[in-house]
Amino acid sequence: MKRAALGVLILILVALPTFAQKPAITGARCVSLEHVRDGWRMEIKCDQSKGSIVMLDSQRYVGEGVFADASQLELKAFYLSLIPKADSNLETIQLG
């Protein structure tokens, strides 16, 4: 009886991560991009929630909020895809 219970427990622990997939993040948009100590912090608003990604000067990424469990590759891909483009429709106000 103990062996059967142990076998089922091991099967559950091994199979559970393969079935538990993270929901896709949709509608992500950069709200702000600011220089912080040791890197750049991007605030991101998504359809699901909000979060932030910090790109450290060491080229390492730290996710917070909805991005807390993301891998380095996922964080880098999101960060780079949301950086404002140089030829965007950003209007600057010229004073003086």
C-alpha positions as CSV (number, residue, x, y, z in Angstrom):
1,M,0.0,0.0,0.0
2,K,2.8,2.4,0.9
3,R,4.6,1.7,-2.4
4,A,1.5,2.5,-4.4
5,A,0.9,5.7,-2.6
6,L,4.5,6.7,-3.0
7,G,4.4,5.8,-6.7
8,V,1.3,8.0,-7.2
9,L,2.9,10.9,-5.3
10,I,6.0,10.7,-7.5
11,L,3.9,10.6,-10.6
12,I,1.9,13.6,-9.5
13,L,5.1,15.6,-8.7
14,V,6.7,14.8,-12.0
15,A,3.6,15.2,-14.2
16,L,2.2,18.4,-12.6
17,P,4.8,20.8,-13.9
18,T,4.2,19.6,-17.5
19,F,0.5,20.3,-17.3
20,A,0.8,23.6,-15.5
21,Q,1.5,26.2,-18.2
22,K,1.6,29.9,-17.6
23,P,-1.1,31.9,-19.3
24,A,0.1,34.0,-22.2
25,I,0.7,37.7,-21.5
26,T,-1.3,39.7,-23.9
27,G,-1.6,43.4,-24.6
28,A,1.7,44.3,-23.1
29,R,2.7,48.0,-23.5
30,C,5.5,50.1,-22.0
31,V,4.2,52.6,-19.5
32,S,7.5,54.1,-18.4
33,L,11.2,53.6,-18.9
34,E,13.6,55.1,-16.4
35,H,17.2,54.8,-15.3
36,V,17.6,53.4,-11.9
37,R,20.6,52.4,-9.9
38,D,22.5,49.7,-11.8
39,G,20.2,49.5,-14.8
40,W,17.0,50.5,-16.5
41,R,13.5,49.8,-15.2
42,M,10.5,49.3,-17.6
43,E,7.0,49.5,-16.1
44,I,4.7,47.4,-18.2
45,K,0.9,47.2,-18.3
46,C,-0.8,44.0,-19.7
47,D,-4.3,42.8,-20.1
48,Q,-3.8,40.4,-17.2
49,S,-2.1,42.7,-14.7
50,K,1.0,44.9,-14.5
51,G,4.6,44.4,-13.7
52,S,8.1,45.6,-14.5
53,I,11.4,44.3,-15.9
54,V,14.7,45.7,-14.8
55,M,17.7,45.3,-17.1
56,L,20.7,45.5,-15.0
57,D,24.0,46.8,-16.2
58,S,25.3,43.3,-16.1
59,Q,22.9,42.3,-18.9
60,R,20.8,40.3,-16.4
61,Y,17.0,40.8,-16.2
62,V,14.8,40.9,-13.1
63,G,11.0,40.5,-13.4
64,E,8.4,41.8,-10.9
65,G,4.7,41.4,-10.8
66,V,3.3,39.4,-13.7
67,F,6.9,38.8,-14.9
68,A,8.2,37.4,-11.5
69,D,8.4,33.8,-12.7
70,A,9.7,34.4,-16.2
71,S,13.0,33.1,-17.4
72,Q,15.9,35.3,-18.5
73,L,15.2,34.6,-22.1
74,E,11.5,35.5,-21.7
75,L,12.4,38.7,-19.8
76,K,14.9,39.7,-22.4
77,A,12.5,39.1,-25.3
78,F,9.7,41.2,-23.6
79,Y,12.0,44.0,-22.7
80,L,13.6,44.3,-26.1
81,S,10.2,44.1,-27.9
82,L,8.7,46.9,-25.8
83,I,11.6,49.4,-26.0
84,P,10.2,52.6,-27.7
85,K,11.5,52.8,-31.3
86,A,13.5,55.9,-32.4
87,D,11.1,56.5,-35.3
88,S,7.9,56.3,-33.2
89,N,5.3,59.0,-33.2
90,L,6.7,60.6,-30.1
91,E,6.0,64.3,-30.0
92,T,8.4,66.6,-28.3
93,I,7.6,70.1,-27.1
94,Q,10.2,72.7,-28.0
95,L,10.3,75.5,-25.5
96,G,11.9,78.8,-26.0
